[in-house]
């Protein structure tokens, strides 16, 4: 965040953010809520495949709580989401975690397919961006023992010890507990095999990402400096911005999202200050919105449990 904002004129930045059209921000928030509901409904299909009947409302609250937690601790949202359902519906934590991993794998596949499509459409533009923005640092000389060899040595020693002491480890009471947790995790991971409507599951997965793109596209109309951005250009900015969100930065991409979005908008004639204003507006409004919804969802689930 410091790197992004250190050279910005805060007065000028605030003037641009204040000029935003609230209608388009509100429209983007509605699409955001709908995408979260789709994610919650898709999760219901996974839980149902494992034999657990979870209310869509509870799944939705858990999804919102998960997104809220991501703003405080990077990637803690998945755990918080599963913990919420464990409290509200007695869904075993390890099984819901396994299903979340499967969901993320599907999201990852769709994301790579989408990125591949955008790269085909705007290959030269994105390649120039990568060369000028991401590949401008020279690798430093390695003067010490490589960290990868240290990690490899640790893993080898760990598995050797594990193999030698395997019989003693199996006799420990905690081994049975861990085995049960791993079995539940695998049940959740493989629950996709028993989903009753696989094509609906796939459709929901694609629709979630379509909503993400639509959210960004609507927000472009909120600022005079970005309202000229075409849908094709939006796909390009979205693809590059996804890198910033995917990085495990605090605040769900705080700083990394701002940097990648502002840099990608330069490709379409949007000044840096306008790009930073756009990213700040989108990220900030979503953060406030999700935190408020997350607190309300937490209260609702708490009262339900009581």
Residue pairs with C-beta under 8 A, 6 or more apart in sequence:
1 251
1 254
1 255
1 258
2 255
3 255
3 259
4 255
4 258
4 259
4 262
4 276
5 258
5 276
8 273
8 276
9 273
12 273
13 273
13 276
13 277
13 280
16 223
16 225
16 273
16 274
16 277
17 277
17 280
17 281
19 223
19 224
20 222
20 223
20 281
21 221
21 222
21 223
22 222
23 222
24 218
24 219
24 221
24 222
25 218
25 219
25 222
25 281
25 285
27 218
28 214
28 215
28 216
28 218
28 219
28 222
28 282
28 285
29 285
29 286
29 289
31 211
31 214
31 215
31 218
32 211
32 215
32 286
32 289
33 293
34 211
35 207
35 208
35 211
35 212
35 215
36 60
36 63
36 64
36 67
37 56
37 60
38 204
38 207
38 208
38 211
39 63
39 103
39 204
39 208
40 56
40 59
40 60
40 62
40 63
41 56
41 59
41 204
42 103
42 201
42 204
42 205
42 208
43 54
43 59
43 62
43 63
43 99
43 100
43 103
44 54
44 56
44 59
45 195
45 196
45 197
45 200
45 201
45 204
46 99
46 102
46 103
46 188
46 191
46 192
46 195
47 53
47 54
47 59
47 85
47 91
47 96
47 99
47 191
48 54
48 195
48 196
49 191
49 192
49 193
49 194
49 195
49 196
50 95
50 99
50 187
50 188
50 191
50 194
52 89
52 91
52 95
54 85
54 89
54 91
55 89
58 84
58 85
58 88
58 89
58 301
58 304
59 85
60 297
61 84
61 88
61 297
61 298
61 300
61 301
62 81
62 82
62 84
62 85
62 88
62 297
62 301
63 81
64 290
64 293
64 294
64 297
65 77
65 80
65 81
65 84
65 294
65 297
65 298
65 301
66 77
66 78
66 80
66 81
66 84
67 77
67 252
67 290
67 294
68 77
68 80
68 290
68 291
68 293
68 294
68 295
68 297
68 298
69 76
69 77
69 79
69 80
69 81
69 294
70 76
70 77
70 252
71 251
71 252
71 287
71 290
71 291
73 250
74 248
74 249
74 250
74 252
75 248
78 97
78 100
78 104
79 97
81 96
81 100
82 91
82 93
82 96
82 97
82 100
83 93
84 298
84 301
85 91
85 96
86 92
86 93
86 96
87 301
87 305
88 301
88 304
88 305
92 184
94 181
94 182
94 184
94 185
94 188
95 184
95 185
95 187
95 188
95 191
96 188
97 185
97 188
98 184
98 185
98 186
98 187
98 188
98 189
98 190
98 191
99 188
99 189
99 191
100 188
101 188
101 189
102 188
102 189
102 190
102 191
102 192
106 192
106 201
106 202
106 205
107 205
107 208
107 209
110 205
110 206
110 209
111 209
111 242
114 209
114 239
115 239
115 242
117 235
118 126
118 235
118 236
118 238
118 239
119 126
119 239
121 232
121 235
121 236
122 232
122 235
122 236
125 236
125 267
126 236
126 239
126 240
128 267
129 240
129 263
129 264
129 267
133 263
162 169
169 175
192 201
195 201
212 238
213 234
213 235
213 238
216 234
216 237
216 238
216 241
216 282
217 229
217 231
217 234
219 226
219 278
219 281
219 282
220 226
220 227
220 229
220 234
220 278
221 227
222 281
223 274
223 277
223 278
223 281
225 270
225 271
225 274
225 277
225 278
226 265
226 270
226 274
226 278
229 237
229 265
229 268
229 270
233 267
233 268
236 264
236 267
236 268
237 261
237 264
237 265
237 268
240 260
240 261
240 263
240 264
241 257
241 260
241 261
241 264
243 256
243 260
244 253
244 256
244 257
244 258
244 259
244 260
244 261
245 252
245 253
245 256
245 257
247 253
247 256
249 255
249 256
249 257
251 287
252 283
252 287
253 283
254 283
257 279
257 283
258 276
258 279
258 280
258 283
261 275
261 278
261 279
261 282
262 272
262 275
262 276
262 278
262 279
263 275
264 275
265 274
265 275
265 278
266 272
266 275
270 278
